[in-house]
């Protein structure tokens, strides 16, 4: 299962967990932040995984037609 948007290419990004007492002696763990991917059907009938921002844009483009 792909974790990348097929339209814009948005993928997972490494981040950090918030910790009030962060220092070199008390490091914080790294966290992988993943995009909100959902299945969407394109105008051609093809089903692809897209992020919610692209899905919203597709709905706006199709609404105008």
C-alpha positions in Angstrom: 0.0 0.0 0.0 1.5 3.3 -1.1 1.7 6.2 1.4 2.2 8.8 -1.3 -0.5 10.9 -3.1 -0.6 10.0 -6.7 -1.5 13.6 -7.8 0.8 15.9 -5.8 3.3 13.4 -4.5 2.8 14.3 -0.8 4.3 11.6 1.4 5.3 10.9 5.0 7.4 13.4 6.8 9.6 12.9 9.9 8.7 15.1 12.9 9.4 15.2 16.7 7.1 14.5 19.6 6.7 17.6 21.8 8.5 17.5 25.1 8.8 20.4 27.6 12.1 19.2 29.0 14.0 18.6 25.8 17.8 18.6 26.1 20.7 16.5 24.8 20.3 14.3 27.9 16.5 13.8 27.4 16.0 13.4 23.6 12.5 13.2 22.1 11.5 10.4 19.8 11.0 10.9 16.1 7.5 10.5 14.7 6.5 9.8 11.1 3.6 12.0 10.1 1.6 10.5 7.2 -0.8 12.3 4.8 -4.5 11.7 5.0 -4.9 9.5 1.9 -8.3 8.3 0.6 -9.5 6.5 -2.5 -10.9 8.7 -5.3 -12.2 8.0 -8.7 -10.9 10.2 -11.5 -12.9 11.3 -14.6 -11.3 8.5 -16.6 -12.8 6.0 -14.1 -9.4 5.1 -12.6 -9.3 4.7 -8.8 -6.2 6.3 -7.1 -5.1 7.2 -3.6 -5.1 11.0 -3.2 -4.6 13.3 -0.2 -7.7 15.2 1.0 -6.5 18.5 -0.4 -6.3 17.0 -3.9 -9.6 15.3 -3.4 -11.2 18.6 -2.5 -9.7 20.3 -5.6 -11.0 17.5 -7.8 -14.5 18.0 -6.4 -14.3 21.7 -7.1 -13.1 21.1 -10.7 -15.9 18.5 -11.4 -18.6 20.7 -9.9 -17.9 23.5 -12.4 -18.5 21.2 -15.4 
